[in-house]
């Protein structure tokens, strides 16, 4: 059977080696006689899994000891509330950069807890670019600065980390759900990083939070226990039952990334994959990518066909060719190829060949 290449934006493709290992360990993890799904989260077997998962992540990224790693539930959307609940620290304002639909959702949710200063926005151009930092209007009295490092729907990505003046003690917060671990990362530039797992880390159900210790312990009044980062940090993410199987699979992904050579190697691969598609899009008038070249995502490549009446036929023929989940988000239409770490080069190459052939047949 010819391989199927899954370009879904999330839940997304996982490394084949990871799925094969999970299959082999499904009924009996390392001679324990149990599936990971059956284990007590406080038993020695799962505790060993959890410890290795965190250790491998710290090793991959270079996370300093003064940062806590939390494995939570609720998806990245839960963090839209948890961030202001925990990081306002007596202030009543927060800075947000609006670069797309996920930024917008974060702003809407945070506005329940504080006044929002939208320091910059690309809504004027339908979220097709990243506002340069010299055009931002940050409020120095705000509690933190929040941005979305990669907008999954619009396909815009920060290829730089914002510079936030250290003397103001305003932590930088990033939603990295769809590009985390796709490149090297300097955690020390951030106060808090969060990411839903189902795009570039593992299966749906797990939310990763990396938070600097000095930001813990000052939640707003009325914060639910399970929304207090300090509670989870004090209990090593075991205050309640964590998403155990999702943690296990994510741990296998971390081990796989280390085996590939780490994040610097993955960045080179991801650049090559993305360039293969963007070069094709830029050298034909049959397809069009709406995103400003300097801000194009390496993870999510949106594009339209010159004749949108061909959209249905494109998707039909792509699926016949083993290229699935290419339909763009319902809010923007067109197509979208999500090419996360786990998407092999062969899949991207096959998509590029298909796109060239489809264009020549329908020119």
C-alpha positions as CSV (number, residue, x, y, z in Angstrom):
1,X,0.0,0.0,0.0
2,X,1.3,3.5,-0.9
3,X,1.9,5.7,2.1
4,X,-0.7,8.3,3.1
5,X,0.7,11.7,4.0
6,X,-1.5,13.6,6.6
7,X,-1.2,17.4,6.3
8,X,-3.7,18.1,9.1
9,X,-3.1,21.1,11.3
10,X,-4.0,19.2,14.4
11,X,-4.4,16.6,15.7
12,X,-1.5,16.1,13.4
13,X,1.0,13.5,12.0
14,X,3.2,11.7,14.5
15,X,6.6,10.1,13.7
16,X,6.1,6.6,12.3
17,X,8.8,5.3,14.7
18,X,6.9,6.6,17.6
19,X,3.6,5.0,16.6
20,X,5.4,1.7,15.9
21,X,7.0,1.8,19.4
22,X,3.6,2.6,21.0
23,X,2.1,-0.3,19.1
24,X,4.7,-2.7,20.3
25,X,4.3,-1.5,23.9
26,X,0.6,-1.2,23.9
27,X,-0.3,-4.3,25.9
28,X,2.9,-4.6,28.0
29,X,5.1,-1.7,28.8
30,X,8.7,-2.9,29.4
31,X,7.5,-6.2,31.0
32,X,5.2,-4.5,33.5
33,X,2.2,-6.5,32.3
34,X,0.3,-3.3,31.8
35,X,-0.5,-0.8,29.1
36,X,0.5,2.7,29.9
37,X,-3.1,3.6,29.7
38,X,-3.8,1.3,32.7
39,X,-1.0,2.5,35.0
40,X,-1.5,4.5,38.1
41,X,0.0,7.9,37.6
42,X,1.7,7.5,41.0
43,X,3.1,4.1,40.4
44,X,6.8,3.6,39.8
45,X,6.3,2.6,36.2
46,X,4.5,5.8,35.2
47,X,6.7,8.0,37.4
48,X,9.7,6.7,35.4
49,X,8.0,7.7,32.2
50,X,7.1,11.1,33.5
51,X,10.7,11.8,34.8
52,X,12.3,10.7,31.5
53,X,9.8,12.8,29.5
54,X,10.7,16.0,31.4
55,X,14.4,15.2,31.4
56,X,14.4,14.7,27.6
57,X,12.5,17.9,27.1
58,X,14.9,19.9,29.3
59,X,17.9,18.3,27.5
60,X,16.4,19.1,24.0
61,X,15.6,22.7,24.8
62,X,18.2,23.6,27.5
63,X,15.6,24.6,30.1
64,X,17.2,26.1,33.2
65,X,16.5,24.8,36.6
66,X,14.6,28.0,37.6
67,X,11.9,27.1,35.2
68,X,9.1,24.6,36.0
69,X,7.8,22.2,33.4
70,X,4.1,21.4,33.7
71,X,2.1,18.8,31.9
72,X,-1.5,19.9,32.1
73,X,-4.9,19.3,30.5
74,X,-7.3,21.7,28.9
75,X,-5.5,22.5,25.7
76,X,-3.8,25.8,24.8
77,X,-7.2,27.5,25.1
78,X,-7.2,26.9,28.9
79,X,-4.0,29.0,29.0
80,X,-5.9,32.0,27.6
81,X,-7.4,32.2,31.2
82,X,-4.6,30.7,33.2
83,X,-2.0,33.2,32.0
84,X,-3.8,36.3,33.3
85,X,-5.0,34.5,36.4
86,X,-1.4,33.8,37.4
87,X,0.6,36.5,35.8
88,X,-1.3,39.7,36.6
89,X,0.4,39.8,40.0
90,X,-1.6,42.8,41.3
91,X,-1.7,44.7,38.0
92,X,-4.8,45.2,35.9
93,X,-3.4,45.5,32.3
94,X,-1.7,43.2,29.9
95,X,-0.1,43.7,26.4
96,X,-1.1,41.5,23.5
97,X,0.1,41.3,19.9
98,X,-2.7,40.3,17.6
99,X,-1.5,38.4,14.6
100,X,-4.5,36.0,13.9
101,X,-7.4,34.0,15.1
102,X,-5.5,32.4,18.1
103,X,-4.2,35.7,19.2
104,X,-7.7,37.1,19.0
105,X,-9.1,34.3,21.1
106,X,-6.4,34.8,23.7
107,X,-7.3,38.5,23.8
108,X,-11.0,37.9,24.2
109,X,-10.5,35.5,27.1
110,X,-7.9,37.6,28.9
111,X,-10.2,40.6,28.7
112,X,-12.4,38.8,31.3
113,X,-9.6,39.4,33.9
114,X,-7.9,42.7,33.0
115,X,-7.7,45.6,30.5
116,X,-6.0,44.6,27.3
117,X,-3.6,46.8,25.4
118,X,-3.4,45.5,21.8
119,X,0.1,46.8,21.3
120,X,0.2,45.8,17.6
121,X,-2.1,44.1,15.2
122,X,-2.0,42.9,11.6
123,X,-5.8,42.8,11.3
124,X,-5.6,45.6,8.8
125,X,-4.2,43.2,6.2
126,X,-6.3,40.2,7.2
127,X,-3.4,38.9,9.4
128,X,-1.0,38.2,6.6
129,X,2.1,39.7,8.3
130,X,3.9,40.2,11.6
131,X,3.9,43.8,12.8
132,X,7.6,45.0,13.2
133,X,8.5,45.6,16.8
134,X,9.4,49.3,16.2
135,X,5.7,49.8,15.5
136,X,4.5,48.2,18.8
137,X,3.0,50.4,21.5
138,X,3.6,48.5,24.7
139,X,2.2,49.8,28.0
140,X,5.1,49.8,30.5
141,X,2.6,49.4,33.3
142,X,1.2,46.1,32.0
143,X,1.8,42.8,33.7
144,X,3.2,40.9,30.7
145,X,3.5,40.8,26.9
146,X,1.7,38.0,25.1
147,X,2.1,36.8,21.5
148,X,1.4,33.8,19.4
149,X,4.7,32.6,17.8
150,X,2.9,30.8,14.9
151,X,-0.6,31.3,13.7
152,X,-1.8,27.9,12.6
153,X,-4.8,29.2,10.6
154,X,-3.2,32.2,8.8
155,X,0.3,30.7,8.4
156,X,2.2,33.6,9.8
157,X,5.2,33.0,12.1
158,X,7.6,35.0,14.2
159,X,11.1,34.3,13.1
160,X,12.4,36.4,15.9
161,X,11.9,36.8,19.6
162,X,10.5,40.2,20.8
163,X,12.9,42.3,22.8
164,X,11.3,43.3,26.1
165,X,13.2,45.7,28.4
166,X,14.4,43.8,31.4
167,X,14.3,46.8,33.7
168,X,10.4,46.9,33.5
169,X,10.2,43.3,34.7
170,X,7.5,42.6,32.2
171,X,7.7,38.9,31.3
172,X,7.3,37.7,27.7
173,X,4.6,35.1,27.2
174,X,4.3,32.9,24.1
175,X,1.7,30.5,22.7
176,X,4.0,28.2,20.8
177,X,1.4,25.5,20.1
178,X,2.2,25.0,16.5
179,X,6.0,25.6,16.2
180,X,7.5,24.6,19.5
181,X,10.5,22.3,19.1
182,X,10.7,23.1,15.4
183,X,13.9,25.2,16.0
184,X,16.3,25.9,18.9
185,X,14.7,28.0,21.7
186,X,16.2,30.3,24.3
187,X,13.8,29.8,27.2
188,X,15.5,32.5,29.2
189,X,14.0,35.1,27.0
190,X,10.5,34.2,28.3
191,X,8.6,34.2,31.5
192,X,6.2,31.6,30.3
193,X,5.7,29.4,27.2
194,X,2.7,27.2,26.6
195,X,1.7,24.8,23.9
196,X,-1.1,22.4,23.1
197,X,0.5,19.1,22.2
198,X,-1.5,18.0,19.2
199,X,0.4,19.9,16.6
200,X,4.1,19.4,17.1
201,X,4.5,17.5,20.3
202,X,2.2,14.5,20.6
203,X,-1.5,13.6,20.8
204,X,-4.4,15.8,21.8
205,X,-5.1,16.0,25.6
206,X,-1.8,17.3,26.8
207,X,-0.8,21.0,27.4
208,X,2.8,21.9,28.0
209,X,3.7,24.9,30.2
210,X,7.2,26.1,30.8
211,X,7.2,28.9,33.5
212,X,9.8,30.8,35.4
213,X,9.6,30.1,39.1
214,X,9.5,33.7,40.3
215,X,6.2,34.2,38.5
216,X,4.4,31.5,40.5
217,X,2.4,31.9,43.7
218,X,0.5,35.1,43.0
219,X,-2.8,34.1,41.3
220,X,-5.8,36.5,41.3
221,X,-8.4,36.0,44.0
222,X,-10.9,33.3,43.1
223,X,-8.5,31.3,40.9
224,X,-9.6,27.7,40.8
225,X,-7.1,25.3,42.3
226,X,-6.5,23.5,39.0
227,X,-5.8,26.9,37.4
228,X,-3.0,27.8,39.8
229,X,0.4,27.0,38.3
230,X,2.0,26.9,41.7
231,X,-0.3,23.9,42.7
232,X,0.9,21.9,39.7
233,X,4.5,22.9,40.2
234,X,4.4,21.9,43.8
235,X,3.0,18.5,42.9
236,X,5.2,17.8,39.8
237,X,2.1,17.9,37.6
238,X,0.5,15.2,39.7
239,X,-2.0,17.2,41.8
240,X,-4.7,15.4,39.8
241,X,-4.4,12.6,37.3
242,X,-2.5,14.0,34.3
243,X,-3.1,12.9,30.7
244,X,-0.9,9.9,31.2
245,X,-1.0,8.3,27.7
246,X,-0.5,11.6,26.0
247,X,2.5,12.3,28.2
248,X,3.9,8.9,27.3
249,X,3.5,9.4,23.5
250,X,5.0,13.0,23.8
251,X,7.9,11.5,25.7
252,X,8.5,9.1,22.8
253,X,8.4,12.1,20.5
254,X,11.1,13.9,22.6
255,X,13.3,10.8,22.4
256,X,12.7,10.7,18.6
257,X,13.8,14.3,18.3
258,X,17.0,13.7,20.2
259,X,17.7,10.7,17.9
260,X,17.3,13.0,14.9
261,X,20.0,15.2,16.2
262,X,18.1,17.8,18.2
263,X,16.4,21.1,17.4
264,X,19.1,22.6,15.2
265,X,18.9,19.7,12.9
266,X,15.1,19.8,12.9
267,X,15.3,23.5,12.0
268,X,17.4,22.8,8.9
269,X,15.0,20.1,7.8
270,X,12.0,22.3,8.4
271,X,13.5,25.2,6.4
272,X,14.1,22.8,3.5
273,X,10.6,21.4,3.6
274,X,9.0,24.9,3.7
275,X,11.2,26.3,1.0
276,X,10.2,23.4,-1.3
277,X,6.5,24.5,-1.2
278,X,7.0,28.3,-1.1
279,X,9.4,28.2,-4.1
280,X,6.7,26.4,-6.0
281,X,4.0,28.9,-4.9
282,X,6.2,31.9,-5.9
283,X,7.0,30.5,-9.3
284,X,3.5,30.0,-10.7
285,X,0.4,32.1,-11.1
286,X,-1.8,29.1,-10.6
287,X,-1.3,29.2,-6.8
288,X,-1.0,32.0,-4.4
289,X,0.3,32.4,-0.9
290,X,-1.2,35.5,0.8
291,X,1.4,35.8,3.6
292,X,4.3,38.3,3.5
293,X,7.4,36.4,2.5
294,X,9.4,37.3,5.6
295,X,6.7,36.1,7.9
296,X,5.7,32.9,6.3
297,X,5.3,29.9,8.6
298,X,7.5,26.9,8.3
299,X,4.8,24.8,9.9
300,X,1.6,25.8,8.1
301,X,1.6,26.7,4.5
302,X,-1.6,28.3,3.3
303,X,-2.4,28.8,-0.4
304,X,-5.2,29.4,-2.8
305,X,-5.9,28.3,-6.4
306,X,-6.3,31.0,-9.1
307,X,-9.6,29.4,-9.9
308,X,-11.4,28.5,-6.6
309,X,-13.9,26.4,-8.6
310,X,-11.1,23.9,-8.8
311,X,-10.7,23.6,-5.1
312,X,-13.0,20.5,-4.8
313,X,-11.2,18.7,-7.7
314,X,-7.8,19.6,-6.2
315,X,-8.7,18.0,-2.8
316,X,-10.3,15.0,-4.5
317,X,-7.2,14.3,-6.7
318,X,-4.9,14.9,-3.8
319,X,-6.7,12.4,-1.6
320,X,-6.5,9.8,-4.5
321,X,-2.8,10.5,-4.5
322,X,-2.5,9.8,-0.8
323,X,-2.3,13.5,0.2
324,X,-5.0,14.2,2.8
325,X,-6.3,17.0,5.1
326,X,-5.2,19.8,2.8
327,X,-8.4,21.8,3.0
328,X,-7.9,25.3,4.5
329,X,-9.5,26.4,7.7
330,X,-13.2,27.2,7.2
331,X,-12.6,30.8,8.1
332,X,-10.1,31.5,5.4
333,X,-10.8,28.9,2.7
334,X,-8.3,27.7,0.2
335,X,-5.7,25.1,1.1
336,X,-3.3,24.6,4.0
337,X,-0.4,22.1,4.2
338,X,0.8,21.6,7.8
339,X,4.3,20.2,7.7
340,X,5.3,19.8,11.3
341,X,8.5,18.0,12.5
342,X,6.9,14.6,11.9
343,X,6.0,15.2,8.3
344,X,8.8,13.5,6.3
345,X,10.5,15.2,3.4
346,X,9.0,12.5,1.1
347,X,5.5,13.8,1.9
348,X,6.4,17.4,1.1
349,X,8.1,16.4,-2.1
350,X,5.1,14.3,-3.2
351,X,2.8,17.2,-2.5
352,X,5.0,19.5,-4.6
353,X,5.0,17.1,-7.5
354,X,1.2,16.7,-7.3
355,X,0.7,20.5,-7.2
356,X,2.9,21.0,-10.3
357,X,1.0,18.2,-12.2
358,X,-2.4,19.5,-11.2
359,X,-1.5,23.0,-12.3
360,X,-0.2,21.8,-15.7
361,X,-3.4,19.8,-16.2
362,X,-5.7,22.7,-15.4
363,X,-3.8,25.7,-16.7
